[in-house]
Amino acid sequence: MSKDNRTAWEKDRDHVIHPYANFHNFKNEGSTIFTRAKGHFIEDIDGNQYLDGMAGLWCVNIGHGNEELAETIGQQAKNLAYFNTFENSSSVPAAELAAKLAKLAPGSLNHTFFGTGGSVANDTAIRLAHYYFNLKGMPKKKKILSRELGYHGSTYLAHTLTGIKITHYGFDLAPDLVHYLSAPYIYRNGNGMNEQEFCDFLMEEMEQKILEIGPENIAAFIAEPILGAGGVIVPPKGYQKRSWELCKRYEILYISDEVVTAFGRLGHMITSFDLFDIEPDILVLAKGISSGYVPLGATMVSDDIHDVISIPKKENPSLTHGFTYSGHPLACAAGLKNIEILEREGFCEHVKTWGPYFEEQLKTLSDYEIVGDVRGSHYMMCLELVKDKSTKAMFDFDLNISKRVYQHCKKRGLMMRPITPLCVFSPPLTFDKEAIDQTVAIVRESLEATISELKNEELLSTV
Ligand SMILES: Cc1ncc(COP(=O)(O)O)c(C=O)c1O
């Protein structure tokens, strides 16, 4: 490492607080500092190249270094980098993007509130749901149903919605707000049920929970169509539709958190309706909306919600919710151009073609003794690692098994996301056959290296 690079590394180590930093080893390891990227390749400060198996963080959907998008951002910065959208001000990109989203989104989701990312968009969804019921004269409707292992972000509210219990440790949550249903995770929660039985079980549990809390006290159910950070969990067939129908029956708003699943990752721009046949009341978007080039999030609401929240009230005629960067012209221009590129370049078709191949190739890794499950859909995949396949026993958490595989992948030129016990893959949608084959070959070698390491350390049986 050169002296300058070492200095940057030290400054980062000493002054940047990293999300999800693991303080067991951070001071020693520090960060890998990335400096440039193109397509699905990324390069670090020492000139090492990697395949980006995570699209940054499930977001760089059109790939890195897209010049057309960079030029649009630059031009918008020159024309109008910023003005607010409060009250009666706006910009052309904000208007155009909101109109485009209304075309893409299902049902009567015609109105968009812009923010800066997924957490803020979920926070907005909950605030608007509460506001809606308050204005409708139903102020008791406040509770939110979420799921264990659901991930919804890191603001106070979004973290409360998040059902990944380990992340709650040491933090406070908004009190008495969220009830967590079981994760639709057949591998660990299925208890020998088939898909249909498991779905019935989950629906029964959901309805029981609704009746126990009282539908008059529940504002909304929030769900990712496929759970992402909590384990790339694909719910049983029919789950999304049936849970949506339950919400309709009990007048509970359905919030579809499509922060990861939208904008091509599953081969569709928006999946709620196209893949799962539901028309949510609120749709939450971020990440792929701007391919991560600029921070942007969106909370879309139905005509019905908009009609209620836009009635002027005597006590306060304004919608008193807003961020300096709501409808940021530069972010909206990036979002608009990004969607144009996704559509023009046929990324959804590309993912529909190569997604099944990616799934099939990753499934060839199931034979390894530490690979308990390979699951996901299209460009949203993971391996779940286990110590014993027959009992599904897990490795000691402190062993950080996925990080071991990650280190081997990294050495071989692949970045994936280790969320112990998972190895997660969510690549740019530019990933082609060559990139898929290279990824799977590197993961194969890395699994083999990890297994022999574990055996040498007597952490895995040699018989
Ligand atoms: C499904 C889902 N919702 C919300 C979020 C939070 O988004 P952000 O990190 O942009 O705030 C994420 C982030 O990974 C996510 O995966």
The ligand as an ORCA input file, in Angstrom:
! r2SCAN-3c Opt
* xyz 0 1
  C     -36.329     -3.492      1.690
  C     -35.592     -2.310      2.204
  N     -36.278     -1.282      2.712
  C     -35.661     -0.183      3.164
  C     -34.300     -0.085      3.149
  C     -33.621      1.144      3.689
  O     -33.153      1.899      2.647
  P     -31.992      3.000      2.881
  O     -30.797      2.243      3.332
  O     -31.873      3.636      1.531
  O     -32.489      3.947      3.884
  C     -33.535     -1.122      2.618
  C     -32.069     -1.036      2.573
  O     -31.366     -1.985      2.332
  C     -34.193     -2.272      2.151
  O     -33.508     -3.318      1.674
*
